[in-house]
Amino acid sequence: TGCYLFQEWNSTWYDSRRECKQSGGYLVEIDSQEEQDAILREIASRGWDGDTHFGFWIGLTDIFHDGTWVWDNLGKPLDFSYWAPGEPNNWGGRELCGHILNDWSGKWNDNECDNNFDYICMTSKRMYY
């Protein structure tokens, strides 16, 4: 857990990652159900629904080893996961980055890293934007 910055900029996973790092943080890494629930509550409190905000990139990837999902910042394996049913499925062999589905479930999905979603940064210190 830490401080969160919710960005409404549709960006690729790579651009989102770069923007977070330039701000002094990294794409959010979700370690527990409590943290997942807190993030979903914040999204809901802002009135962001699936019609206007389709999903949020998180720091989840299997770019380094296909099928082995890790948190990008430190390469840490998942202690907690919240995948949607049937996910991750690497549809088309091109889905290497994870995002939160902004539907009723808030579950995780793998997607093509070049697709555009909003994103969530986190840090344990102050971020500058």
SERO-102903 format. One record per residue (C-alpha): x, y, z. Coordinates in nm, 2 decimals, m for minus. Example, Ala and Ser with C-alpha at 12.3 -4.5 7.8 and 13.67 -1.06 7.14 Angstrom:
2
x=1.23; y=m0.45; z=0.78
x=1.37; y=m0.11; z=0.71
This chain:
129
x=0.00; y=0.00; z=0.00
x=0.10; y=0.36; z=m0.04
x=m0.02; y=0.68; z=m0.21
x=m0.21; y=0.65; z=m0.53
x=m0.25; y=0.87; z=m0.84
x=m0.54; y=0.80; z=m1.06
x=m0.48; y=0.92; z=m1.42
x=m0.76; y=0.97; z=m1.67
x=m0.52; y=0.97; z=m1.96
x=m0.57; y=0.70; z=m2.21
x=m0.22; y=0.56; z=m2.26
x=m0.05; y=0.24; z=m2.35
x=0.09; y=0.03; z=m2.07
x=0.44; y=0.13; z=m2.16
x=0.36; y=0.51; z=m2.16
x=0.17; y=0.47; z=m1.84
x=0.47; y=0.30; z=m1.68
x=0.70; y=0.57; z=m1.80
x=0.47; y=0.85; z=m1.67
x=0.45; y=0.69; z=m1.33
x=0.83; y=0.65; z=m1.31
x=0.88; y=1.01; z=m1.42
x=0.65; y=1.12; z=m1.14
x=0.85; y=0.93; z=m0.88
x=0.63; y=0.62; z=m0.86
x=0.53; y=0.31; z=m1.05
x=0.22; y=0.14; z=m1.19
x=0.01; y=0.02; z=m0.89
x=0.09; y=m0.32; z=m0.74
x=m0.21; y=m0.47; z=m0.56
x=m0.11; y=m0.70; z=m0.27
x=m0.44; y=m0.78; z=m0.10
x=m0.81; y=m0.80; z=m0.13
x=m0.83; y=m0.50; z=0.10
x=m0.61; y=m0.29; z=m0.13
x=m0.81; y=m0.41; z=m0.44
x=m1.14; y=m0.31; z=m0.26
x=m1.00; y=0.03; z=m0.17
x=m0.90; y=0.10; z=m0.53
x=m1.24; y=0.00; z=m0.66
x=m1.41; y=0.22; z=m0.40
x=m1.20; y=0.52; z=m0.51
x=m1.29; y=0.45; z=m0.88
x=m1.66; y=0.43; z=m0.79
x=m1.64; y=0.74; z=m0.56
x=m1.52; y=0.94; z=m0.86
x=m1.82; y=0.83; z=m1.06
x=m1.60; y=0.65; z=m1.32
x=m1.80; y=0.38; z=m1.48
x=m1.73; y=0.14; z=m1.77
x=m1.90; y=0.37; z=m2.02
x=m1.64; y=0.64; z=m1.97
x=m1.34; y=0.46; z=m1.82
x=m1.30; y=0.12; z=m1.96
x=m1.01; y=0.00; z=m1.75
x=m0.70; y=0.10; z=m1.56
x=m0.35; y=m0.03; z=m1.62
x=m0.17; y=m0.18; z=m1.32
x=0.19; y=m0.29; z=m1.29
x=0.12; y=m0.65; z=m1.39
x=0.31; y=m0.81; z=m1.67
x=0.44; y=m1.14; z=m1.81
x=0.66; y=m0.97; z=m2.07
x=0.98; y=m1.12; z=m1.92
x=0.86; y=m1.48; z=m1.92
x=0.53; y=m1.57; z=m2.10
x=0.28; y=m1.71; z=m1.85
x=0.47; y=m1.60; z=m1.54
x=0.29; y=m1.29; z=m1.41
x=0.49; y=m1.05; z=m1.19
x=0.47; y=m0.70; z=m1.06
x=0.68; y=m0.48; z=m1.29
x=0.85; y=m0.25; z=m1.04
x=1.06; y=m0.52; z=m0.86
x=0.97; y=m0.83; z=m1.06
x=0.79; y=m0.96; z=m0.76
x=0.56; y=m1.27; z=m0.81
x=0.19; y=m1.24; z=m0.72
x=0.10; y=m1.31; z=m0.36
x=m0.26; y=m1.20; z=m0.44
x=m0.46; y=m1.21; z=m0.77
x=m0.80; y=m1.10; z=m0.88
x=m0.83; y=m1.24; z=m1.24
x=m1.16; y=m1.24; z=m1.42
x=m1.29; y=m1.59; z=m1.50
x=m1.08; y=m1.75; z=m1.78
x=m0.80; y=m1.49; z=m1.74
x=m0.52; y=m1.45; z=m1.81
x=m0.57; y=m1.61; z=m2.15
x=m0.31; y=m1.44; z=m2.37
x=m0.57; y=m1.41; z=m2.64
x=m0.41; y=m1.40; z=m2.98
x=m0.07; y=m1.45; z=m2.82
x=m0.03; y=m1.08; z=m2.76
x=m0.17; y=m1.01; z=m2.41
x=0.12; y=m0.94; z=m2.19
x=0.00; y=m0.66; z=m1.96
x=m0.26; y=m0.65; z=m1.69
x=m0.54; y=m0.40; z=m1.62
x=m0.84; y=m0.37; z=m1.40
x=m1.17; y=m0.41; z=m1.58
x=m1.39; y=m0.12; z=m1.50
x=m1.72; y=m0.32; z=m1.50
x=m1.93; y=m0.44; z=m1.21
x=m1.65; y=m0.69; z=m1.11
x=m1.33; y=m0.48; z=m1.11
x=m1.15; y=m0.81; z=m1.19
x=m0.81; y=m0.82; z=m1.37
x=m0.76; y=m0.90; z=m1.74
x=m0.46; y=m0.94; z=m1.96
x=m0.45; y=m0.72; z=m2.26
x=m0.23; y=m0.60; z=m2.54
x=0.02; y=m0.35; z=m2.39
x=m0.03; y=m0.11; z=m2.68
x=m0.40; y=m0.06; z=m2.61
x=m0.51; y=0.25; z=m2.43
x=m0.65; y=0.27; z=m2.08
x=m0.64; y=0.50; z=m1.78
x=m0.38; y=0.41; z=m1.52
x=m0.30; y=0.41; z=m1.15
x=0.04; y=0.50; z=m1.01
x=0.16; y=0.44; z=m0.66
x=0.45; y=0.54; z=m0.44
x=0.55; y=0.54; z=m0.08
x=0.66; y=0.90; z=m0.11
x=0.53; y=1.22; z=m0.27
x=0.47; y=1.21; z=m0.64
x=0.52; y=1.51; z=m0.87
x=0.29; y=1.56; z=m1.17
